[in-house]
Amino acid sequence: MNLIEFTQKLLRIQSITPRDMGCFDLIEPELKELGFSTKRINYLNVENLYAEIGSGENFCFLGHTDVVPTGPVESWSCDPFAAEIKENVITARGAADMKSSISAFLFALKDIDLSKNRKKISILLTSNEEGDAKDGTIEKVLDELKQNNNAINYCLAGEPSSKNELGDTVRIGRRGSLSGSLTIIGKQGHVAYPSDVVNPIMLSGGIIKELSEKQWDQGNENFPPTSFQISNINAGTGAKNVVPGDLKIEFNFRFSPEITEDEIKAEVVKVIEENIKNYELDWELNANPFYTEKLFLRNIVTKSIKKITGINTIEDTGGGTSDGRFMHPHGAEVVELGPINASIHKIDEHIKIDHLEVLKDIYRDILISYIES
């Protein structure tokens, strides 16, 4: 089975988050054939596969086998799990995010004589990166590895980092993510009797205006300024002549290291209480910002991209959150490199076949550079 065939086979597995649905069963035998020792580490709604070969410092490829739901299947140009090839393009859910990266790394390993390797190479795959991991997240797996004196030193994550050309961008950090849920409590009643109601919809206007116009920080040379976005507003009884009793706003901050979680919370509460008094507010910290300052892995990755593609890659910290945020607090250098991200989570997600081959070659050169360093 060649790289393309294996990728198609992996893409045909309907591993909608949080389930692996047999991806590990396809990948694990290939790793064992290469001489890797493997271990399944599962907790509640998360399945994890860890494999390693060699000894010493640990270079780990980090990936996930779960994919987001397809959305309306009828809107796709083909079956989202058929992995059809048309005009040099594989179209399937997970083609860019990130089963192609997993295949490319596996076949990069196949191109190397691992019998001469004297360094540790590992792979850590999880089944619930896209969804809500109730337990057994990457962080818990990392704790277990660390307890066994097997901490990860270098992490190459296969996240789709590229923008316009394969390899033009790599991530060396990510912003933090803080979500909030605000319920404005009013008083329900008939629209014809405004003195007898407290309209939470009307009350929300000042809060939304202030939060959306506020400049939270300036960012820094490595991070853009902190941003605030509202993802959902829900209110109303379904009747046109009834003022609702409450309104719920779901919002999110993508924040730089120039501001803390507690500072954001304090500012939000201040704005709310300047406008209303009767409310409920819940918070969820999804991720803290991280940044890879050390240059060892960064230099290897950028040099390999230049060697294989001729591109002078850009290092940045944009995009959403990734499992790299769990690696960094454990001391790992984290770099994310993967396919073009324009189609991820969208209808007709895809990757070009020649990009898949090039990504394999870049991964192979990274591995060789690490082994020979």
C-alpha positions in Angstrom: 0.0 0.0 0.0 1.5 3.3 -1.0 1.1 6.8 0.5 -2.0 7.7 -1.5 -3.8 4.4 -0.9 -3.1 4.5 2.8 -4.4 8.1 3.1 -7.6 7.2 1.2 -8.1 4.2 3.5 -7.6 6.4 6.6 -9.9 9.1 5.3 -12.7 6.5 4.6 -12.9 5.8 8.4 -15.8 7.9 9.8 -13.9 9.0 12.9 -16.2 11.9 13.8 -15.0 13.3 17.1 -14.6 12.0 19.8 -14.2 8.5 18.3 -11.2 6.9 16.5 -13.4 4.3 14.9 -10.5 2.1 13.9 -7.9 4.6 12.6 -5.5 3.3 15.2 -6.1 -0.3 14.1 -4.9 0.8 10.6 -1.9 2.8 11.9 -0.6 0.6 14.7 0.4 -2.4 12.6 2.4 -0.1 10.3 4.3 1.3 13.2 5.0 -2.2 14.7 6.4 -3.3 11.4 8.8 -0.4 11.5 10.0 -1.6 15.0 8.0 0.8 17.1 6.6 -0.3 20.5 3.0 0.8 20.8 0.5 1.4 23.6 -3.1 2.4 23.8 -3.9 4.9 26.6 -7.6 5.5 26.9 -9.6 7.6 29.3 -13.4 7.8 29.2 -14.3 9.5 25.9 -10.7 9.7 24.6 -8.6 7.1 22.8 -4.9 7.6 22.5 -2.1 5.8 20.7 1.5 6.2 21.7 4.4 4.6 19.9 8.2 5.0 20.2 11.5 3.7 18.9 15.0 4.5 20.0 16.2 6.1 23.2 17.4 9.4 24.7 15.7 12.7 24.0 12.2 12.3 22.7 11.1 13.8 19.3 7.3 13.4 19.0 4.9 13.7 16.1 1.5 14.9 17.5 -1.7 14.3 15.7 -5.4 13.5 16.0 -7.5 11.0 14.1 -10.9 12.6 14.9 -12.6 14.9 12.4 -15.5 17.4 12.7 -18.9 16.5 11.4 -19.4 16.8 7.6 -22.3 19.3 7.6 -25.0 18.8 5.0 -23.8 15.8 2.9 -25.8 17.0 -0.1 -23.7 20.1 -0.3 -20.5 18.1 -0.9 -19.4 17.4 -4.5 -18.9 13.7 -3.4 -19.4 11.4 -0.4 -17.4 13.1 2.4 -15.9 9.7 3.4 -15.3 8.3 -0.1 -11.9 10.0 -0.4 -12.4 10.4 -4.2 -9.5 11.6 -6.3 -10.3 14.0 -9.1 -7.9 16.3 -10.9 -5.0 15.5 -8.5 -7.1 16.3 -5.4 -8.4 14.1 -2.6 -11.7 15.4 -1.2 -12.8 14.1 2.2 -13.5 15.2 5.7 -10.1 15.1 7.5 -8.1 15.5 4.2 -6.4 18.7 5.5 -7.2 18.4 9.2 -5.3 16.2 9.7 -5.2 12.6 8.5 -3.0 13.5 5.5 -0.3 14.7 8.0 -0.5 11.4 9.9 -0.1 9.5 6.6 2.8 11.7 5.4 4.7 11.3 8.7 4.2 7.5 8.7 5.5 7.2 5.2 8.4 9.5 5.9 9.4 7.0 8.6 9.2 4.2 6.0 11.7 6.1 3.9 14.3 6.2 6.7 16.6 3.3 7.8 15.5 3.3 11.4 18.0 0.5 12.3 20.7 3.2 12.3 18.7 5.6 14.5 20.1 6.2 18.0 17.6 8.8 19.0 14.0 8.4 20.3 11.2 9.1 17.8 7.6 8.8 19.0 4.1 9.4 17.8 1.2 10.5 19.9 -2.3 10.4 18.4 -5.6 11.2 20.1 -9.2 10.7 19.1 -10.7 13.9 20.6 -8.9 17.0 19.6 -11.8 18.5 17.7 -14.4 17.9 20.4 -14.9 18.3 24.2 -12.4 15.9 25.9 -14.0 15.1 29.2 -11.0 13.2 30.4 -7.8 11.7 29.2 -6.7 14.7 27.2 -3.2 14.9 25.8 -2.2 16.6 29.1 -3.1 13.5 31.0 -1.2 11.3 28.7 1.8 13.6 29.0 1.7 13.3 32.7 1.8 9.5 32.5 4.8 9.7 30.1 6.6 12.1 32.4 6.0 9.8 35.4 7.7 7.1 33.4 10.8 9.3 32.7 9.6 9.7 29.1 9.0 13.4 28.7 8.8 14.8 25.2 11.5 17.3 24.3 10.5 18.2 20.7 7.0 18.2 19.3 6.1 18.4 15.6 2.4 18.8 15.3 0.7 18.0 12.0 -1.8 20.8 12.2 -2.7 22.4 8.9 -0.5 25.5 9.2 0.0 26.5 5.6 -1.9 29.4 4.0 -1.3 29.7 0.3 1.5 27.4 -0.5 2.5 24.2 1.3 5.1 25.1 3.9 4.7 28.9 3.7 3.7 29.2 7.3 4.4 27.2 10.5 3.0 27.8 14.0 5.5 28.3 16.8 2.8 29.3 19.4 -0.8 30.0 19.8 -3.0 32.6 21.5 -5.0 31.7 24.6 -8.7 31.0 24.4 -11.2 32.1 27.1 -14.9 31.6 26.6 -17.7 33.2 28.6 -21.5 32.7 28.9 -23.4 35.8 30.1 -27.1 35.6 31.0 -28.8 39.0 31.4 -31.8 38.5 33.6 -34.8 40.7 32.9 -38.5 40.5 33.5 -40.9 38.9 31.0 -44.1 40.6 30.0 -46.3 42.1 27.3 -44.6 44.5 24.9 -47.5 46.9 25.3 -46.7 47.5 29.0 -43.0 48.7 29.0 -43.3 49.9 32.6 -44.0 46.3 33.8 -41.1 44.6 32.0 -37.3 44.6 32.1 -36.1 43.9 28.5 -32.7 42.0 28.6 -32.3 42.6 24.8 -32.3 46.3 25.2 -29.9 46.0 28.2 -27.5 44.0 26.2 -26.7 46.8 23.7 -24.4 48.8 25.9 -22.5 45.8 27.0 -21.9 44.5 23.5 -20.9 47.9 22.2 -18.3 48.4 25.0 -16.8 45.0 24.8 -16.6 45.0 21.1 -15.0 48.4 20.9 -12.5 47.9 23.8 -8.8 47.6 22.9 -7.7 44.9 25.3 -3.9 45.1 24.6 -1.5 45.9 21.8 -0.2 42.4 21.4 3.6 42.1 20.9 6.2 41.2 18.3 5.0 37.6 18.3 1.3 37.9 19.0 -1.5 40.0 17.5 -3.7 42.0 19.9 -6.3 40.2 21.9 -9.7 39.9 20.1 -13.2 39.6 21.4 -16.0 37.9 19.4 -19.6 36.9 20.1 -20.6 33.5 18.8 -24.2 33.4 19.8 -27.1 35.5 21.2 -30.3 33.8 22.3 -33.5 35.3 23.6 -37.2 35.4 23.0 -40.2 33.2 23.7 -41.2 32.8 20.0 -44.0 35.3 20.4 -43.8 38.7 18.8 -45.6 40.5 21.6 -43.7 39.2 24.6 -40.5 40.6 26.1 -38.3 37.7 27.1 -37.2 37.1 30.7 -33.5 36.6 29.9 -30.9 36.8 27.2 -27.8 34.6 26.8 -24.6 35.7 25.1 -21.8 33.3 24.2 -18.5 35.0 23.6 -14.8 34.2 23.3 -11.4 35.9 23.7 -8.3 34.9 21.8 -5.7 36.5 24.0 -2.0 37.3 23.8 0.5 36.9 26.6 0.2 40.7 27.2 -3.0 40.1 29.2 -4.0 37.5 31.7 -7.1 35.4 32.2 -7.9 37.2 35.4 -7.4 40.7 33.9 -9.8 39.9 31.1 -12.4 38.6 33.6 -12.1 41.7 35.8 -12.6 44.0 32.8 -15.6 42.1 31.5 -17.3 42.2 34.9 -16.6 45.9 35.2 -18.3 46.6 31.8 -21.3 44.4 32.7 -21.8 46.0 36.1 -21.6 49.5 34.6 -24.7 48.6 32.6 -26.7 46.0 34.6 -26.8 44.4 38.0 -28.9 41.3 37.5 -26.8 38.7 35.6 -25.1 35.3 35.7 -21.6 34.8 34.2 -19.7 31.5 33.6 -16.2 31.1 32.3 -14.2 28.4 30.6 -10.5 28.6 30.0 -9.8 26.6 26.8 -6.1 27.4 26.5 -3.3 29.6 27.7 -1.1 31.2 25.2 2.3 29.6 24.5 5.4 30.4 22.4 8.4 28.3 21.4 11.4 30.5 22.1 14.1 27.9 21.6 15.5 27.6 18.0 16.6 24.0 17.7 13.4 22.5 16.3 12.3 25.8 14.6 15.6 25.9 12.6 15.3 22.2 11.6 11.8 22.7 10.3 12.4 26.0 8.4 15.6 24.6 6.8 13.8 21.4 5.7 11.0 23.4 4.2 13.5 25.6 2.3 15.4 22.6 1.1 12.4 20.7 -0.2 10.2 23.6 -1.5 12.5 26.6 -1.8 10.1 28.6 0.4 11.3 30.9 3.1 8.6 30.0 5.6 6.9 32.5 8.0 6.7 31.6 11.7 3.6 32.9 13.4 1.1 32.3 16.3 -2.2 32.7 14.5 -5.1 30.3 14.1 -7.2 28.5 16.7 -6.1 26.4 19.6 -4.2 23.1 19.2 -3.0 20.2 21.4 0.4 21.9 21.2 -0.8 23.9 24.2 -0.5 20.8 26.3 3.1 20.0 25.2 4.6 23.4 25.9 4.1 23.5 29.7 5.9 20.1 29.9 9.0 21.8 28.4 8.7 20.7 24.8 9.7 22.8 21.8 6.5 22.9 19.7 6.3 23.6 15.9 3.2 23.0 13.9 3.5 22.1 10.2 0.9 20.7 7.9 -1.3 21.2 4.8 -3.0 24.3 3.5 -5.8 25.2 5.9 -8.2 27.0 3.5 -10.6 24.1 3.4 -10.5 22.8 6.9 -13.9 22.3 8.6 -15.6 23.3 5.4 -17.6 21.6 2.7 -15.3 19.7 0.2 -12.3 19.7 2.5 -9.3 18.5 0.4 -5.6 18.2 -0.2 -3.6 18.1 -3.5 -1.9 14.7 -4.0 1.4 16.4 -4.9 1.2 18.4 -1.6 0.8 15.1 0.3 4.0 13.8 -1.4 5.9 17.1 -0.6 4.7 17.1 3.0 6.1 13.5 3.3 9.5 14.7 1.9 9.6 17.6 4.3 8.8 15.4 7.3 11.5 12.9 6.1 14.1 15.7 6.0 13.1 17.0 9.4 13.5 13.5 10.8 16.9 12.9 9.2 18.1 16.3 10.4 17.0 15.5 14.0 18.7 12.0 13.9 21.9 13.5 12.5 22.0 16.4 14.9 
